[in-house]
Amino acid sequence: MKKIKKALISVSNKNNLDFLIKNLVRHKIQIISSGGTFKEIKKLGFKCLEVSNYTGFPEVLDGRVKTLHPKIFSGILSNRKKKSHLIDLKKNNFEEIDLVVVNFYPFEKTIKKINYRKKIIENIDIGGPAMVRAAAKNYNDVTVITKVEQYNKLINELKKNRGSTSINFRNKMSEEAFNETAYYDAVIANYFNKQTKNFFPEKKIIFAKLYEKLRYGENPHQDGAIYSLENNINIKQLNGKQLSYNNYNDIFSALLLSKSLPKNIGTVITKHTNPSGVSINKDKIKSYRLALACDPISAYGGIVSCNFKINKKLAIEFNNIFLEAVIGNGIDNDALKILKKRKNLRVIDAKNVKLENIQNINSNFNSILVQSPDNNFFSLKNFRIVSKKKPSFKLLKNMIFAFNVCRNVKSNGIVLIKNDSTIGIGSGQPSRLDSCKIAINKMHQYQTIKNTDQIIAASDAFFPFVDGIETLVQAGITAVIQPSGSIRDKEIIKFANQTGTILVFSNTRHFKH
């Protein structure tokens, strides 16, 4: 490529602008600019030609139209090797523009800060994306820069190539430019979809920013990365190895459950995205021990998520077992010192994580499944008592707690609860009856059950036959909570009444495949 002679600069983000201009001037590159960027360049003490003087056409419509002019776009889009293009430029007294440095009005930042629609609309950039697309299309002849982070790369290219850039560099910048315009348009499209509550438009655009490239995916032979729909995933790693693909999966699963528990109460232990133990005992140490006691073998190499601030005493407990990660709503300094003794233990502060604006996205076979999240907080109105025997208010609250845990267990899911803690979990089985048996086996394996104990069973979906609830009752379960909807609901209610079992129906089903 021949030496760059003319650059058009229009940037919303003016960081490092001084550094950029200094280096362009060294290569004797003429600078054209407009609006706030022009003023800033002049303020910095550099020569600069204003777009309106360059085109001979003033800015109009309160600055909505500045760079949208044939002289600008012909200069960017002209094929330097095509004779007819060169003739057109000469005939119209147009000049080639070799470098375009543009970043857009901060639409994404604006919608996060304000809710004033008029102001938001004015932050939809028109000229900027148009110039970037034009320059990116014509990468054979034009260099396009869309981010401050690219300035150093551009300067190095100019030094290396004596004031020009290589085709490989221009190609790479073009790729990044189209990603930038696509992302920008996606943010705008999704804003309008959200305003009209059109969550499933004819053409769904899912946009995300690369948060981190991972060592590998689910297995070492798979590549992996994590993208965020927000600027941040709101978890802060304070210690340990880099989080893996599987770690992130487990952490998010643990947080979905722990953040749904009562405020500042609850311990969740997960393994392979399934809870192995949960407790809402108000005593922090007891809460952890009870969650661990549900299935201490599965907890080995698992993840603990506390819906409260982790203290020193709890940290000592954690170090008595091998864990992949520990998550807290804040972590005491003394606790952190103790946890850091395990150099590989991932320690996560998740106090800023909230169950808001979550989308459930799953992809397979080049298709994307999207749904709203299943994270509504339950209340008494979501349930109805259908048995003759009625639960106490305390027992009913515990039944709802059991049901909340169960919706976070892979289907078919069965959860057994005693007092305020899980004592058996059966998950991910093709047969609901098998899940019942697994939960019961876990209970007998790790728990001491007295005849006076009130044991609750929760199911994420209805029992299609009486044999499921029958198996639970025979194992000593005294109360069952499940969704309604089976053609055999009446048979199941009848069985509950015959056996003196408390039976509560949910109005909603909660599969988690």
C-alpha positions in Angstrom: 0.0 0.0 0.0 1.2 3.5 -0.8 1.9 5.9 2.1 -1.1 7.2 4.0 -1.7 10.9 3.2 -5.1 11.7 4.6 -6.9 10.5 7.7 -10.5 11.2 8.9 -10.9 11.1 12.7 -14.2 11.2 14.5 -14.2 9.6 18.0 -16.5 9.7 20.9 -13.8 8.1 23.2 -11.0 10.7 23.1 -8.6 8.8 25.3 -5.0 8.7 23.9 -6.1 11.1 21.1 -3.0 13.2 21.8 -0.7 10.1 21.4 -2.4 9.2 18.1 -2.3 12.6 16.5 1.4 13.1 17.5 2.3 9.9 15.6 0.2 10.7 12.6 1.8 14.1 12.3 5.3 12.5 12.4 4.3 10.7 9.2 3.0 13.9 7.7 -0.6 12.7 7.5 -3.2 15.3 7.0 -6.1 15.2 9.4 -9.8 15.9 8.8 -12.3 15.9 11.6 -15.6 17.3 12.8 -17.6 18.3 15.8 -16.2 17.6 19.3 -13.2 15.7 17.9 -12.1 18.7 15.7 -12.3 21.0 18.7 -10.3 18.5 20.9 -7.6 18.2 18.2 -7.3 22.0 17.9 -7.2 22.3 21.7 -4.3 19.9 21.7 -2.5 22.2 19.4 -2.5 20.2 16.1 -3.5 21.4 12.6 -6.8 19.9 11.5 -9.2 20.5 8.6 -12.9 20.6 9.6 -15.1 18.3 7.6 -17.5 21.2 6.6 -14.6 23.1 5.2 -13.3 20.0 3.4 -16.7 19.2 1.8 -17.9 22.7 1.4 -21.1 21.7 3.1 -22.1 22.8 6.6 -23.1 20.6 9.5 -26.9 20.5 9.5 -29.8 19.2 11.7 -28.0 20.0 14.9 -25.0 17.9 13.9 -27.0 14.8 12.8 -25.5 15.3 9.3 -21.8 16.0 9.3 -19.8 13.4 7.4 -22.6 12.0 5.2 -21.3 13.6 2.0 -20.2 12.1 -1.4 -16.7 13.7 -1.0 -16.1 11.8 2.2 -17.5 8.4 1.1 -16.0 8.6 -2.4 -12.6 9.3 -0.8 -13.0 6.2 1.4 -14.7 3.8 -1.1 -12.7 4.5 -4.2 -10.7 1.6 -5.7 -7.2 3.0 -6.2 -6.5 0.6 -9.0 -9.7 1.1 -11.0 -9.4 3.7 -13.7 -13.1 4.7 -13.7 -12.9 5.5 -9.9 -9.9 7.6 -10.4 -11.6 9.5 -13.2 -14.7 10.1 -11.0 -12.5 11.4 -8.2 -10.7 13.8 -10.5 -13.9 15.0 -12.2 -15.6 15.8 -8.9 -12.5 17.2 -7.2 -12.6 14.5 -4.6 -9.5 13.2 -2.8 -8.6 9.8 -1.4 -9.0 9.2 2.3 -6.5 6.5 3.4 -7.2 6.1 7.1 -10.5 6.2 9.0 -10.4 6.4 12.9 -13.9 6.2 14.3 -15.6 5.1 17.4 -19.3 5.5 18.0 -21.6 7.5 20.2 -21.8 5.6 23.5 -25.3 4.1 23.0 -24.7 1.2 25.3 -23.4 3.3 28.1 -26.2 5.8 27.7 -29.1 3.2 28.1 -27.4 2.0 31.3 -27.2 5.5 32.8 -30.5 7.1 31.7 -34.0 6.3 30.7 -34.7 9.5 28.8 -35.7 8.3 25.4 -35.0 11.5 23.5 -31.4 11.6 24.8 -31.0 7.9 24.0 -32.2 8.3 20.4 -29.6 11.1 19.9 -26.9 8.6 20.9 -27.6 6.4 17.9 -24.6 7.0 15.7 -25.3 7.2 11.9 -22.3 8.7 10.2 -19.7 6.8 12.3 -20.9 3.2 11.5 -21.4 4.2 7.8 -17.8 5.4 7.5 -16.5 2.4 9.3 -18.4 0.0 7.1 -17.2 1.8 4.0 -13.5 1.7 5.1 -13.8 -1.9 6.2 -15.3 -2.8 2.8 -12.4 -1.1 1.0 -9.6 -2.6 3.2 -7.5 -3.2 0.2 -6.8 0.5 0.1 -8.0 1.9 3.4 -7.1 1.3 7.1 -9.9 1.4 9.6 -9.4 1.9 13.4 -12.4 1.5 15.7 -10.9 1.2 19.2 -8.4 3.1 21.3 -6.8 -0.3 22.0 -5.8 -0.5 18.3 -3.8 2.8 18.3 -0.5 1.2 19.3 -0.9 -1.5 16.6 -1.5 1.2 14.0 1.5 3.2 15.1 3.8 0.1 15.0 2.5 -0.6 11.5 3.2 2.9 10.3 6.8 2.7 11.7 7.4 -0.7 10.2 6.0 0.2 6.8 7.2 3.8 6.6 3.9 5.5 6.8 1.7 2.8 5.3 0.1 -0.4 6.6 0.2 -4.1 5.4 -2.7 -5.8 3.8 -2.8 -8.4 6.6 -3.2 -5.6 9.2 -5.9 -3.9 7.1 -7.7 -7.2 6.7 -7.6 -7.8 10.5 -8.8 -4.3 11.3 -11.6 -4.7 8.7 -12.8 -7.9 10.4 -12.8 -6.2 13.8 -14.6 -3.2 12.3 -17.5 -5.3 11.0 -17.7 -7.0 14.4 -17.9 -3.6 16.0 -20.7 -2.3 13.7 -22.6 -5.6 14.1 -22.4 -5.4 17.9 -23.4 -1.7 17.9 -26.5 -2.4 15.8 -27.4 -5.4 17.9 -27.4 -3.3 21.1 -29.7 -0.8 19.4 -32.0 -3.5 18.0 -32.3 -5.2 21.4 -33.0 -1.9 23.1 -36.0 -1.3 20.8 -37.1 -5.0 21.2 -37.0 -4.5 25.0 -39.0 -1.3 24.8 -41.8 -3.0 22.9 -41.5 -6.2 25.0 -40.8 -8.1 21.8 -38.5 -10.8 23.3 -38.8 -13.2 20.4 -38.5 -11.1 17.2 -38.4 -12.6 13.8 -34.7 -12.1 13.7 -33.1 -12.6 17.1 -29.7 -10.9 17.6 -27.7 -12.1 20.5 -24.7 -9.8 21.3 -22.0 -10.4 23.8 -18.4 -9.2 24.6 -15.5 -11.6 25.0 -14.9 -11.8 28.8 -12.1 -14.3 28.8 -10.5 -17.0 26.6 -10.4 -20.2 28.5 -7.7 -22.8 28.6 -10.1 -25.2 26.9 -13.8 -26.1 26.8 -15.7 -28.9 28.6 -12.9 -31.3 27.7 -9.2 -30.5 26.8 -9.6 -31.2 23.1 -12.4 -28.5 22.9 -11.7 -24.7 22.6 -13.6 -22.5 25.0 -14.3 -18.9 25.9 -16.8 -17.0 28.0 -18.8 -14.0 26.6 -20.9 -11.6 28.6 -24.1 -9.9 27.6 -23.2 -7.3 30.1 -19.9 -5.4 30.4 -19.1 -7.6 33.4 -20.2 -10.9 34.8 -20.0 -9.4 38.3 -18.0 -12.1 39.9 -14.5 -11.2 41.3 -11.9 -13.9 41.6 -9.7 -13.4 44.6 -7.5 -16.5 44.5 -6.7 -19.7 42.6 -6.2 -21.0 39.1 -7.9 -19.5 36.1 -11.6 -20.5 36.0 -12.3 -23.3 33.5 -15.4 -23.8 31.3 -16.7 -26.3 33.8 -16.0 -24.0 36.7 -18.1 -21.3 35.2 -20.9 -23.7 34.5 -20.8 -24.9 38.1 -20.5 -21.4 39.6 -23.5 -20.1 37.7 -25.6 -23.1 38.7 -24.6 -22.6 42.3 -25.4 -18.9 42.2 -28.8 -19.4 40.6 -29.8 -21.4 43.7 -27.9 -19.6 46.5 -29.1 -16.2 45.3 -32.7 -17.5 45.4 -32.5 -18.3 49.1 -33.6 -15.9 51.9 -31.4 -12.8 52.2 -28.0 -13.5 53.9 -28.9 -17.1 54.6 -28.1 -20.4 52.9 -25.2 -22.7 51.8 -25.2 -24.5 48.5 -22.8 -27.2 47.4 -22.8 -28.1 43.7 -21.1 -30.7 41.6 -21.4 -30.9 37.8 -24.1 -28.2 37.9 -26.3 -30.2 40.3 -26.7 -29.3 44.0 -25.4 -32.1 46.3 -26.5 -30.3 49.5 -28.3 -27.2 50.5 -29.1 -25.7 53.9 -30.8 -22.5 55.1 -29.9 -23.0 58.8 -29.3 -19.5 60.2 -26.0 -20.6 61.8 -23.3 -20.3 59.1 -21.2 -23.2 60.3 -24.2 -25.4 60.8 -25.5 -24.4 57.4 -22.3 -25.6 55.7 -22.0 -28.8 57.8 -25.7 -29.7 57.1 -25.2 -29.1 53.3 -22.1 -31.2 53.3 -23.7 -34.0 55.3 -26.3 -34.5 52.6 -23.7 -36.1 50.3 -20.1 -35.6 51.5 -18.7 -37.9 48.8 -20.2 -35.9 45.9 -19.1 -32.6 47.6 -15.4 -33.7 47.1 -14.1 -31.4 44.3 -17.3 -29.5 44.3 -18.2 -25.8 44.7 -19.6 -24.1 47.8 -21.7 -21.0 47.4 -22.7 -19.0 50.5 -25.5 -16.5 50.4 -23.7 -14.5 53.0 -20.3 -13.1 53.9 -17.7 -15.8 54.5 -15.9 -15.5 57.9 -12.7 -16.9 59.3 -14.3 -19.9 61.1 -16.0 -21.0 57.9 -12.9 -20.6 55.9 -11.1 -23.1 58.3 -14.0 -25.5 57.7 -13.6 -25.2 53.9 -9.9 -26.0 54.0 -10.7 -29.4 55.6 -12.0 -30.8 52.2 -10.8 -30.5 48.6 -13.0 -27.9 46.8 -12.7 -26.4 43.4 -14.2 -23.1 44.3 -15.7 -21.1 47.2 -18.2 -18.4 46.6 -19.4 -15.8 49.0 -21.4 -12.6 49.2 -18.2 -10.9 50.3 -15.3 -12.5 52.1 -13.6 -11.3 55.3 -9.9 -10.4 55.0 -9.0 -13.0 57.7 -11.1 -15.6 55.8 -9.3 -14.8 52.6 -5.9 -15.2 54.2 -6.9 -18.7 55.3 -8.4 -19.7 51.9 -5.3 -18.4 50.1 -3.3 -21.2 51.8 -4.8 -23.4 49.1 -3.1 -21.7 46.1 -5.3 -23.5 43.5 -8.6 -22.9 45.3 -10.8 -20.5 43.3 -12.2 -17.9 45.7 -15.0 -15.9 44.3 -16.7 -12.7 45.6 -20.2 -12.7 44.2 -21.8 -9.9 46.3 -22.6 -7.9 43.1 -24.4 -10.8 41.3 -28.2 -10.4 41.0 -30.8 -12.6 39.4 -32.0 -9.8 37.1 -32.1 -9.5 33.3 -30.9 -13.0 32.9 -31.5 -14.8 29.5 -31.3 -18.6 29.2 -29.4 -19.4 26.0 -28.5 -22.8 24.8 -27.0 -23.8 21.4 -26.7 -27.0 19.5 -26.5 -28.0 15.9 -26.1 -24.4 14.8 -29.4 -23.5 16.4 -30.0 -21.3 19.5 -32.7 -22.0 22.1 -33.7 -18.9 24.1 -36.1 -18.7 27.0 -36.9 -16.5 30.0 -35.2 -17.6 33.2 -36.9 -19.8 35.9 -35.9 -17.6 38.8 -39.1 -16.1 40.2 -39.3 -16.0 44.0 -42.0 -18.3 45.3 -44.8 -17.1 47.6 -47.7 -19.0 49.3 -50.1 -18.0 46.5 -48.1 -20.2 44.1 -49.2 -23.3 45.9 -52.4 -25.1 47.2 -52.8 -27.7 49.9 -54.8 -30.6 48.4 -54.6 -33.2 51.1 -56.9 -33.6 54.1 -53.9 -33.3 56.5 -52.7 -29.8 56.6 -49.1 -28.6 57.1 -48.1 -26.1 59.8 -47.0 -22.7 58.5 -43.4 -23.6 59.3 -43.7 -26.9 57.5 -45.3 -25.3 54.5 -42.4 -22.8 54.3 -40.0 -25.7 54.4 -41.9 -27.4 51.6 -41.6 -24.3 49.4 -37.9 -24.2 50.2 -37.6 -27.9 49.1 -39.5 -27.1 45.9 -37.1 -24.1 45.2 -34.1 -26.4 45.6 -35.7 -29.0 43.3 -36.2 -26.6 40.4 -32.4 -26.2 40.4 -31.9 -30.0 40.1 -31.5 -31.6 36.7 -34.7 -33.3 35.7 -36.1 -35.7 36.7 -35.4 -34.2 40.1 -36.4 -35.3 43.6 -35.3 -33.5 46.8 -35.7 -34.7 50.4 -35.7 -32.1 53.2 -35.5 -32.4 57.0 -36.0 -29.2 58.9 -34.0 -26.6 56.9 -31.6 -28.8 55.0 -31.5 -31.4 52.2 -30.9 -35.0 53.2 -31.2 -36.7 49.8 -31.1 -35.6 46.2 -31.9 -37.6 43.1 -31.2 -35.9 39.8 -31.0 -36.3 36.0 -32.7 -39.7 35.6 -34.9 -40.6 32.7 -37.3 -42.2 35.2 -38.8 -40.1 38.1 -39.1 -43.4 40.1 -35.3 -43.9 39.8 -34.7 -40.4 41.1 -36.9 -41.2 44.1 -34.8 -44.3 44.8 -31.5 -42.4 44.5 -32.7 -39.7 46.8 -33.9 -42.3 49.4 -30.6 -44.2 49.1 -28.6 -41.1 49.7 -30.8 -40.3 52.8 -30.2 -43.8 54.3 -26.5 -43.7 53.4 -25.7 -40.4 55.2 -28.5 -39.7 57.6 -29.9 -41.0 60.9 -33.7 -40.8 60.6 -36.0 -41.0 63.7 -39.6 -42.0 63.5 -40.6 -38.5 64.7 -38.8 -36.7 61.9 -40.9 -34.8 59.4 -39.4 -35.5 56.0 -40.4 -33.5 52.9 -40.1 -34.6 49.3 -40.2 -32.2 46.4 -40.6 -33.2 42.8 -39.9 -30.8 39.8 -42.9 -32.3 37.9 -46.0 -34.3 38.6 -45.9 -38.0 39.3 -47.5 -39.7 36.3 -48.3 -42.8 38.5 -48.9 -43.5 42.1 -45.7 -45.6 42.4 -43.5 -42.5 42.8 -45.2 -41.1 45.8 -45.8 -44.6 47.1 -42.1 -45.2 47.1 -41.4 -42.0 49.0 -44.1 -42.6 51.6 -42.8 -46.2 52.2 -39.4 -44.6 52.9 -40.8 -42.4 55.7 -41.6 -39.3 53.8 -44.5 -37.4 55.5 -45.1 -34.5 53.1 -44.8 -34.1 49.3 -44.8 -31.0 47.2 -45.2 -31.3 43.4 -46.8 -29.6 40.4 -50.3 -30.6 39.4 -51.3 -31.6 35.9 -51.3 -35.4 35.8 -54.4 -37.2 34.6 -53.9 -39.3 37.8 -53.8 -36.3 40.2 -57.0 -37.5 41.9 -55.4 -41.0 42.5 -52.3 -39.3 44.0 -54.5 -37.1 46.3 -56.5 -40.2 47.3 -53.3 -42.1 48.1 -52.0 -39.2 50.2 -55.2 -39.1 52.2 -55.2 -42.9 52.7 -51.6 -42.7 54.1 -52.0 -39.4 56.1 -49.4 -37.7 53.8 -49.5 -34.0 53.5 -49.7 -33.1 49.8 -49.2 -29.7 48.2 -49.5 -28.8 44.6 -47.6 -26.1 42.7 -49.3 -24.2 39.9 -46.1 -24.4 37.8 -43.7 -27.2 36.5 -40.0 -26.7 36.8 -38.0 -29.0 34.4 -34.3 -28.3 34.2 -32.9 -30.5 31.4 
